[in-house]
């Protein structure tokens, strides 16, 4: 997506919006490794990749030069120099550096047949949307189960004492849909992008998806992410898995989405790095086993992008919601007292927590991977002989 137009599957051709390919040349919606094989073809590809990286560094130098000349932040200068598809410069955020994001923590309710609980969840979500908007957020991100996280025993046809196939006829679908519609209407009123988790109903007899709806500041669902790598219980009894990554852009910042237990799959985070995202929005209901909060820090540092980590309030004492910077540090987190709340940060590439990781570490990793592919064509007996000494 560019400036509000999202896609769930890669389009045929998506040109970069930054001279020289930006943070990675995007082909068919993906930032591909520049070299598929060694030899002459690999060397040519490496030269082409280096040319792209040189152009990217030159563009970064232009941004820094403008920032030094005008006194702007790096991000503000970037917004002025990066063209939109129409050819116009992106407008500078009024008096602010970077895009402001709010990440929420909310109570967890587990019975989708409880209409009053669904309505209360909807009211709580909308209250936090208003709080995020009052704090200047451009986008707000909610945890898995923000409206309801259907419990396996509540939904089981063999329950409540045994896990079995889910009976989705127990869900109060009209109430759930009404709450989601009210959330979308408020997003339009507040001009606030809203990423909200919910069950997404499919045509029977297919089980629903476990999803993240991306609602634009016009109140429209512009895309939806469906959890792909499900737990054993989810895939066996509750949900149909999704099939593809999803990206969307807000004011020139690209987001990707992950959900549920996908924190445990580094290849999904690496996939979003190749898709050139600036921030991954991860929503979950559980933080163990595996210390999900620590994993979020690791994924952010390894891929040099932000990770927004959204969890229910019941985990706040040990792992509250928050945003991790590209250097792996927490920028801000919600209170540890179990209260419904939001944490608000600016995604600023020029900040101390992001500048080195975004401008140097991420491009170098890409260049290093490209060079590694090129070296696969090297033929030298002293390289091939593992017993050659000194």
SVG drawing of the C-alpha trace seen along z (x, -y; Angstrom):
<svg xmlns="http://www.w3.org/2000/svg" viewBox="-27 -26 78 60">
<polyline fill="none" stroke="black" stroke-width="0.4" points="0.0,0.0 1.1,-3.5 -0.4,-6.4 -3.5,-4.6 -3.9,-1.9 -3.2,1.5 -2.6,4.9 -2.7,8.3 -0.9,10.0 2.0,8.5 0.9,6.5 2.5,7.1 4.9,4.3 5.4,1.8 8.1,-0.7 10.0,-2.1 9.1,-5.6 12.7,-6.4 15.4,-7.2 17.7,-4.3 15.2,-1.8 14.8,-3.1 15.3,-0.6 15.3,2.2 14.3,2.6 10.7,4.0 9.9,6.4 6.4,7.9 5.8,6.6 8.9,8.2 12.4,7.0 14.3,9.8 17.9,10.9 19.9,9.5 21.7,12.7 20.2,16.1 23.4,17.8 27.2,17.4 29.4,17.0 29.3,14.2 25.6,13.7 26.1,13.4 28.9,10.9 26.8,8.7 23.9,8.9 26.3,7.9 27.5,4.9 23.9,3.9 23.0,4.3 26.0,2.2 24.8,-0.5 21.4,-0.4 23.0,-0.6 25.3,-3.5 22.2,-5.4 20.5,-4.7 23.4,-6.0 23.6,-9.1 19.9,-9.7 20.5,-9.4 23.3,-11.9 20.9,-14.3 18.5,-14.0 21.2,-14.6 22.4,-17.6 19.0,-19.1 18.5,-18.4 21.8,-20.2 20.9,-23.1 17.4,-23.7 17.7,-22.5 14.9,-19.9 15.1,-16.4 16.2,-13.6 12.6,-12.3 11.2,-15.7 13.9,-16.2 13.1,-12.7 9.4,-13.6 10.3,-16.6 12.6,-14.8 10.8,-11.4 8.3,-11.8 4.7,-10.4 3.3,-8.5 1.8,-11.8 5.3,-13.4 4.6,-15.7 6.6,-15.8 5.1,-14.3 3.7,-16.9 5.7,-17.4 3.9,-16.3 2.9,-19.5 5.5,-20.2 6.5,-16.6 9.2,-14.2 8.2,-10.8 4.8,-9.1 3.2,-8.7 1.9,-5.3 -0.2,-4.2 -0.1,-0.6 -2.9,0.6 -3.4,3.2 -7.0,4.3 -8.9,6.8 -9.5,10.2 -13.0,11.6 -13.4,15.2 -17.1,15.9 -18.3,14.6 -21.8,15.6 -21.9,13.0 -23.4,9.9 -22.8,7.6 -19.1,8.5 -18.7,7.9 -20.3,4.5 -18.1,3.6 -15.0,4.6 -16.1,2.4 -16.6,-0.6 -13.2,0.0 -11.5,0.1 -13.2,-3.2 -12.2,-4.9 -8.6,-4.0 -8.9,-5.2 -10.0,-8.6 -7.1,-8.6 -4.6,-7.7 -6.1,-10.5 -5.8,-13.0 -2.2,-12.1 -1.6,-12.8 -1.3,-9.3 -1.8,-8.7 -2.4,-4.9 -3.4,-2.8 -2.7,0.9 -4.7,3.3 -3.8,6.8 -5.3,10.2 -8.6,10.6 -9.3,6.9 -13.0,7.5 -13.1,11.2 -10.7,14.2 -13.0,17.3 -11.8,19.8 -11.3,23.4 -13.5,24.9 -16.2,22.3 -16.4,23.0 -16.0,26.8 -18.9,29.0 -17.5,31.4 -17.1,28.7 -16.8,27.3 -14.6,30.1 -13.0,31.3 -11.5,29.6 -13.3,30.4 -14.3,28.7 -15.6,25.2 -19.3,24.5 -19.2,21.0 -23.0,20.9 -22.5,19.8 -20.9,16.5 -23.2,13.4 -22.1,12.3 -24.5,9.4 -23.2,7.9 -19.6,8.4 -20.2,6.8 -21.9,3.9 -19.0,3.2 -16.5,3.4 -18.7,1.0 -18.7,-1.4 -14.9,-1.2 -14.6,-1.9 -17.0,-4.9 -14.9,-6.4 -11.7,-5.8 -13.2,-8.0 -14.3,-10.6 -10.9,-10.8 -9.0,-10.4 -7.1,-7.6 -5.8,-4.5 -6.9,-1.5 -5.6,2.0 -8.0,4.2 -8.1,8.0 -11.2,10.0 -12.6,13.3 -13.3,13.0 -16.2,15.1 -16.0,17.2 -18.6,19.0 -19.8,22.2 -18.6,24.9 -15.2,23.2 -13.9,22.1 -13.2,18.4 -9.8,16.7 -8.1,15.2 -7.4,11.7 -6.2,8.2 -8.4,5.6 -6.6,2.5 -9.1,-0.4 -8.0,-3.6 -8.6,-7.1 -11.6,-7.2 -13.2,-4.3 -12.6,-1.7 -11.2,1.7 -8.3,1.4 -6.8,4.8 -6.8,7.7 -4.1,10.0 -5.0,13.6 -2.8,15.6 -0.9,18.1 1.1,20.2 -1.5,21.3 -1.2,23.3 -2.1,26.9 -5.5,26.2 -6.3,23.2 -5.7,25.1 -7.3,28.3 -10.5,27.0 -11.0,23.2 -9.6,21.4 -8.6,21.6 -5.0,20.4 -4.2,17.4 -2.0,17.6 0.0,14.3 1.8,11.4 0.1,8.0 1.7,4.6 0.1,1.1 1.5,-2.5 0.5,-5.4 2.1,-8.7 5.1,-7.0 5.7,-4.5 5.2,-0.9 3.7,1.6 3.4,5.4 1.2,7.5 1.7,10.7 -0.6,12.4 -1.0,15.0 2.0,17.4 3.9,16.0 6.5,14.3 8.2,17.8 8.8,17.8 11.8,15.5 11.3,16.3 8.0,14.3 9.9,11.2 12.6,11.7 10.0,11.8 8.7,8.4 12.2,7.0 12.4,8.1 9.0,6.5 10.6,3.2 8.5,2.6 9.4,0.0 7.3,1.4 5.8,4.8 2.5,4.8 2.4,8.0 -0.7,8.8 -1.1,11.8 -2.9,13.0 0.1,15.0 3.6,14.1 5.0,17.6 6.5,20.0 9.5,18.4 9.4,14.9 7.6,13.2 8.6,9.7 12.3,10.6 11.7,12.2 10.1,9.0 13.2,7.1 15.4,9.6 13.3,9.4 13.4,5.6 17.2,5.6 17.9,8.3 15.8,6.7 16.5,3.0 12.8,2.0 10.3,1.1 8.1,3.8 4.8,2.8 4.0,5.5 0.3,5.6 -0.9,7.9 -3.9,8.1 -3.8,6.3 -3.4,9.6 0.2,9.8 1.1,6.2 2.9,7.1 5.6,9.0 5.2,8.1 3.1,4.9 2.3,3.7 5.0,1.4 7.1,0.4 10.6,1.7 13.0,-0.5 15.2,0.8 18.1,1.1 16.2,3.5 15.4,1.1 11.9,0.5 10.8,-3.1 7.8,-3.1 5.5,-0.5 2.0,-0.6 1.6,-0.6 2.3,2.6 -0.8,2.2 -3.2,4.1 -5.1,1.0 -6.4,0.6 -4.1,-2.0 -2.0,-3.1 1.7,-3.8 2.6,-6.4 5.9,-6.9 7.2,-8.5 8.6,-6.3 11.5,-8.6 14.4,-7.4 16.5,-10.2 16.2,-9.3 19.1,-7.9 17.4,-4.5 16.9,-4.2 19.4,-6.2 22.3,-3.7 20.2,-0.6 18.1,-2.0 20.7,-4.0 23.7,-1.6 22.9,1.8 20.0,2.7 21.5,1.7 24.8,3.4 23.1,6.7 21.5,6.7 24.8,5.9 26.5,8.6 23.9,11.2 24.3,10.2 28.1,10.6 27.7,14.0 25.6,15.2 28.3,13.9 31.0,15.7 29.2,19.0 30.8,18.9 34.3,18.8 36.6,21.6 39.9,22.0 41.4,25.2 42.6,23.5 39.1,22.4 37.5,25.8 40.1,27.8 39.0,27.6 42.2,29.3 44.5,26.8 46.7,25.3 48.2,21.8"/>
</svg>
